[in-house]
Amino acid sequence: MFPSVEIRHLLAVIALAEELNFRRAADRLHITQPALSKQITDLEAEHRFHLFIRNKRRIVELTDAGRVFVQEARSALSHTERAVHLARAAHDGSDSILTIGRSPYADHDWVSAMFAIRLPLYPRLEIRLKTQFVMESVHSVLVGEVNLALVTAPPEDTQITAVPFAPAPLYAVLPENHLAAHKEQPGSPGSGQGRVDSVSETFRSDSF
């Protein structure tokens, strides 16, 4: 028998898992807190497991069952979205869809480069982007939810192949009046190493 779980239940659990706060999760879903609480409670009662631990201070934590459910719920929503996209592409006459995961920190030029892709064998190729954090993108690649992912600092994993695509700048944000804000030291051109050494030395001198 197929479990009676609706999309709204999946969205409710994921929102609460990410916010760990009923008010914020309800605001994000544009529903009331009682409505959100009822959706979660009904789901737990229907399937006889607890997804969250609540206490009198309204602090919410995921249970082991909750962590598993959230991971699979994200996957289920992703597959649902993919089904709609593929059906729409077939309706519109697209040859195929290339789904690319991207980190929210990825350079916008990378995204532009992706949309500029033209493959002779797929003249009507459609490219879709999915914004995810690094670990979510890696998981999506492994389970086939995306074809590839653009991420910063990919984890070492024998199940994936990570290929350098482009250098990504890294910045230290400091107050204007901080001693290290305008301090420059020699470094290799374009590497920023001099500035990094300068910031590190200033922090070590306990002057912040």
For each residue, the residues with C-beta under 8 A, 3 or more apart:
1:
2:
3: 47
4: 46
5: 9 10 43
6: 9 10
7: 10 11 77 80
8: 11 12 39
9: 5 6 12 13 39 42 43
10: 5 6 7 13 14 73 76 77
11: 7 8 14 15 29 77
12: 8 9 15 16 25 29 36 39 40 43
13: 9 10 16 17 40 43 51 66 69 70 73
14: 10 11 17 18 70 73 74 77
15: 11 12 18 19 25 28 29 36
16: 12 13 19 20 21 22 25 36 40 52 60
17: 13 14 20 51 52 62 66 70
18: 14 15 25
19: 15 16 24 25 28
20: 16 17 59 60 61
21: 16 24 25 58 60
22: 16 25 26 33 36 37 58 60
23: 26 27 33
24: 19 21 27 28
25: 12 15 16 18 19 21 22 28 29 36
26: 22 23 29 31 32 33 35 36
27: 23 24 30
28: 15 19 24 25
29: 11 12 15 25 26 36
30: 27
31: 26 35 36
32: 26 35 36
33: 22 23 26 36 37
34: 37 38
35: 26 31 32 38 39
36: 12 15 16 22 25 26 29 31 32 33 39 40
37: 22 33 34 40 41
38: 34 35 41 42
39: 8 9 12 35 36 42 43
40: 12 13 16 36 37 43 44 51 52
41: 37 38 44 45
42: 9 38 39 45 46
43: 5 9 12 13 39 40 46 47 51
44: 40 41 47 48 49 50 51
45: 41 42 48
46: 4 42 43
47: 3 43 44
48: 44 45
49: 44 63 65
50: 44 53 63 65 66
51: 13 17 40 43 44 62 63 65 66 69 70
52: 16 17 40 60 61 62 63 66
53: 50 60 61 62 63
54: 58 59 60
55: 58 59
56:
57:
58: 21 22 54 55
59: 20 54 55
60: 16 20 21 22 52 53 54
61: 20 52 53
62: 17 51 52 53 66 67 70
63: 49 50 51 52 53 66 67
64: 67 68
65: 49 50 51 68 69
66: 13 17 50 51 52 62 63 69 70
67: 62 63 64 70 71
68: 64 65 71 72
69: 13 51 65 66 72 73
70: 13 14 17 51 62 66 67 73 74
71: 67 68 74 75 139
72: 68 69 75 76
73: 10 13 14 69 70 76 77
74: 14 70 71 77 78 136
75: 71 72 78 79 143 145
76: 10 72 73 79 80
77: 7 10 11 14 73 74 80 81
78: 74 75 81 82 130 140 145
79: 75 76 82 83 145
80: 7 76 77 83 84
81: 77 78 84 85
82: 78 79 85 86 99 145
83: 79 80 86 87
84: 80 81 87 88
85: 81 82 88 89 97 99 128
86: 82 83 89 90 97
87: 83 84 90 91
88: 84 85 91 92
89: 85 86 92 94 96 97 126
90: 86 87 93 94
91: 87 88
92: 88 89 126
93: 90 124
94: 89 90 97 124 125 126
95: 122 123 124 125
96: 89 122 125 126
97: 85 86 89 94 125 126 127 128
98: 117 125 126 127 128 147 148
99: 82 85 127 128 129 130 145 146 147
100: 114 127 128 129 130 146 147 148 149 150
101: 129 130 131 132 136 137 140 141 145 146 148 149 150 151
102: 106 110 111 114 129 130 131 132 137 149 150 151
103: 106 131 132 133 134 137 149 150 151 152
104: 131 133
105: 152 168
106: 102 103 110 111 150 151 152 168
107: 110 111 166 168
108: 111 112
109: 112 113 166
110: 102 106 107 113 114 150 165 166
111: 102 106 107 108 114 115 129 150
112: 108 109 115 116
113: 109 110 116 117
114: 100 102 110 111 117 127 129 150
115: 111 112 127
116: 112 113
117: 98 113 114 125 127
118: 123 125
119: 122 123 125
120: 123
121:
122: 95 96 119 125
123: 95 118 119 120
124: 93 94 95
125: 94 95 96 97 98 117 118 119 122
126: 89 92 94 96 97 98
127: 97 98 99 100 114 115 117
128: 85 97 98 99 100
129: 99 100 101 102 111 114
130: 78 99 100 101 102 137 140 145 146
131: 101 102 103 104
132: 101 102 103 136 137 140 149
133: 103 104 136 137
134: 103 137 138 151 152 153 154 155
135: 138 139 155
136: 74 101 132 133 139 140
137: 101 102 103 130 132 133 134 140 141 146 149 151
138: 134 135 141 142 149 151 154 155 157 160
139: 71 135 136 142 143 145
140: 78 101 130 132 136 137 143 145 146 149
141: 101 137 138 144 145 146 147 148 149 160
142: 138 139 159 160
143: 75 139 140
144: 141
145: 75 78 79 82 99 101 130 139 140 141
146: 99 100 101 130 137 140 141 149
147: 98 99 100 141
148: 98 100 101 141
149: 100 101 102 103 132 137 138 140 141 146
150: 100 101 102 103 106 110 111 114 165
151: 101 102 103 106 134 137 138 154
152: 103 105 106 134 168
153: 134
154: 134 138 151 157 160 162
155: 134 135 138
156:
157: 138 154 160
158:
159: 142
160: 138 141 142 154 157
161:
162: 154
163:
164:
165: 110 150
166: 107 109 110
167:
168: 105 106 107 152
169: 192
170: 192
171:
172: 180 195 196 199
173:
174: 178 180 181 199
175: 178 181
176: 181
177: 181
178: 174 175 181 202 208
179: 183 202 207 208
180: 172 174 183 198 199 202 203 208
181: 174 175 176 177 178
182:
183: 179 180 195 198 199 202
184: 194 195 198
185: 194 195 197 198
186: 194
187: 191 192 193 194 195 196 197
188: 191 193
189:
190:
191: 187 188 194
192: 169 170 187 195 196
193: 187 188 196 197
194: 184 185 186 187 191 197 198
195: 172 183 184 185 187 192 198 199
196: 172 187 192 193 199 200
197: 185 187 193 194 200 201
198: 180 183 184 185 194 195 201 202
199: 172 174 180 183 195 196 202 203
200: 196 197 203 204
201: 197 198 204 205
202: 178 179 180 183 198 199 205 207 208
203: 180 199 200 206 207 208
204: 200 201
205: 201 202
206: 203
207: 179 202 203
208: 178 179 180 202 203
